[in-house]
Amino acid sequence: LAEMEILLEALASKATPLYRALMDKGLINTSSFGYEYFEGPGYASVIFAGESRDPDEAARMIRTEVDRLRREGIDQKTFERARRAVYGQNFSVLNSVENVANMLASFAFADRELFEYLDCIANATAQDVNKRLQALEVSRSALSVVSPIEEKK
């Protein structure tokens, strides 16, 4: 989980070339674009979500960037920026009793331990994250578009 969180930060956070390219082409907006990794017994998934005037093009650009990174790998500088950002985001959650309680509960249901997870982030390597990147199966991706219902006149 820690490696995937770092990978997604390196791939699609606001500090990445992908995010900038999607913004420059007007394919996403800052208020709705996001990504998430979730897993359970026997499954795992990465979701990119948000509003787009051309969801097909946005999805194509995301797949293209994943393919590029799989070929080239995530460099050490990008990895380190992403690792520190993820660590800081997760550590800052500890400032709120409510957030700590929510995280402890979700980690307990996943049979994980919060502070071990923070250690995993701190000790992750670029090699770990690039290995996780290679496991992404872009060929199994799908695009789901929710369109407004058009009223009949």
N, C-alpha and C positions, 0 to 999 in steps of 0.2 A: 504494500500500500504506500509506503513512504517513497519508494522509487517512482511509482506511478504519479504521485502528487508532484514530485520534482520534475518529472518528464513533462507533465501537462503545463507546469509553470514555464518551462523552457520552450515549449512548443507554441503556446497560445495566450500567454499573459499579455498585459498591456505593454510590456517591454520587448515584445518579440517582433521580428520582421513580418510574420504572418498576420498578427493583429494590425500592424500598421498598413499592410497591403489591403486587408479587408476593409479597413476604415477609409483609406485613400480612394478605393473604388466604390465607396458608399454601400457596401454589401452588408455591413453590420452597424449597430449603434452601441454606444458605450453603456446605455442603461439596460440592455437586454442580453448582450452576448456573454456567454459563460461556458464553462466546461465542468464536468464532474466524472469521477470514477467511482463505481460502486461494484461490490462483489458479494457473493453469498456462496452457499454450498453448491459447488459445481458450475458456477457462472461468474463472469466478470464483464463489465462493459464500460466504455468511455462514451460520454454523451457531450456533444457540443450543441448548445441551444441558443436561440435568440431570434429576433425579427430580422428579416432580410427581404429586399426587393427582388433578389435573384438567389433563392436558396440553392438552386442547382450549381451555380457558379461558386457560391461560398463553400459548398461541400466539396466541389472539385479542387478548390484552392487548399482546403484543409488536407485532403488526401494527397495532393501533390507535395505539400510541405512535409507530411509524414514520410512519404517515399524519399524525398531529398534527404531528410535527416537520417533515415535508415541507411542510405548509401554513404553519407558523409560522417555521420555520428554527431553527437552534441559535443562541442569543444569544451575544454576545461573552464574557460572564462564564463561561458553561458551556463554551464553546469553549476559553477560556484555561485553565480548570481541567483539562479533558481533555487538552489539548496538553501541559501541564506534567507531568501524571501519566504520560502515554505516554513522554515524553522521559525522565523519571526512571526509569521501569521499564526502558527500553532501555539507558540509560546505566549503570544499576547492574549490568547483565549483564557489563560490562567488568571487574568485580571478580573474575571467575572465569575462569581460563585455559580450563577445560573448556567453559564457556558461550561464550566468545569463539570457540573452535575450532568448536563446533557452529554458531554463527551465521555464521561465515565460510564454512563449508562449505555451509550452506543458501543463503546469499546467492550464492555462486559458482554453484551449480546453477541459480539463478534469474537468472543473469547480472546481478547487482546488486553494489553495493559498500557495505559496512557503514557507513562513515563518511559517505558520501553520503546514506544512509538517515537517519542521525541529523540531518544538516543539513536534510533534507526535513521532518522532524518539527519542528525548531526554526523553520523558515521557513514552515510551513503557515499559512494564513489561514482565518478563519471562512468566507469566501467559497468557498475550495477545498473545505472539508468540506461545506458546504451544497450545493455542486454535486454532490459525490459522493453525498450523501443523495438528491438528486433522481433519481439514476440507479438507485437501488434499485427493483427491480420486485417489490413485495409480491404482486402477482397471480400470480407464478411461485413462490410459496412452497409448501412441502409440510410436512406433519407426519408424522413417523415415530415410532411408539410401540412400545417393546419391553415386552411383558408377560410375567410368569412363566408357565411351563407349569403348568397345573393337573393334579395327579395324579388319576387315576381311582381311585375307592375300590371 
